Amino acid sequence: MATIASSTPSLDIPYTLVSTNNVVTASEVGNAGYLALDYPDGTGTGQITIGVVSTGYISSGETIHYDFQKFPKSSWDSTISLDFTSTNDTWTLDNPERGVKGMVVINNWAGSSGDGIEDWFPIAGLPKLNIHATGNGYAISGGFSGLFNGGSGNVAINPQGTWAFTDVLGKTPIYDDVGSFNKYNHVLSLTTENFTNVSGSGGTGVGGAPVYYPIWNDVTSGNPWSGNLPRLSYEILVIGVTG
């Protein structure tokens, strides 16, 4: 069975400014990015052979690892592993450069009730999703530092926020267990810090004073957040070239 891949990334942010002074109205519009970038099927520049989306929940203080040497993909009723890695980042006939041509990571947390981030919610307590590429590059499970120009990433995504990139050449995760100096740069980590204890007003008590309840891990009678788990939902999408 043959699989043909293609993708049309869209990363465009437009804006409009309107200024009215007495009877004179001036406007300004602008945008940066592109509405459609075509990635046809293939292994060359600006081409891809596969796409994958992974969604899930990450709990307070948890770490989830995505290994680009065996990236999980659900396919109908089974799960397969995708290998985006190369043994080095130099293209040769025997080692065609595989890699990642685009990625999107989304923090889907939408407020304590899921209907939007409340004005009363303290900014310092908002659940952030963090992206890391850490680890020893000479030990298996080293971080995918090539994604961040050799750095460790440490990107923090606020609720309802997105981190994304496209690259027609590709960022190549490395898995080299046969060379003179073994090298492993292929794992991306998603983490959350321990969520801050936050209380919200859940009604009124004696004399009309507000009653506050914890929004995480509490089952008190009358608590509108009863049973609310300290976690956030996330999505990660990857397009690129695999073996």
Buried (B, 14 or more C-beta within 10 A) or exposed (E): EEEEBBBEBEBEEEEEEEEEEEEEEEEEEEEEEEEEBEBEBBBBEBBBBBBBEBEEEBBBEBEBEBBBBBBEBEEEEEEEEBBBBBBBBEBEEEEEBBBBBBBBBBBBBBBBEEEEBEEEBEEEEBBBBBBBBBBEBEEBBBBBBBBBEEEBBEBBBBBBBEBEBBBEEBBBBBBBEEEEEBBBBBBBBBBBEEBEEBBBEBEEEEEEEEBBBBBBBEEEEEBEBBEBEBBBBBBBBBBBBBE
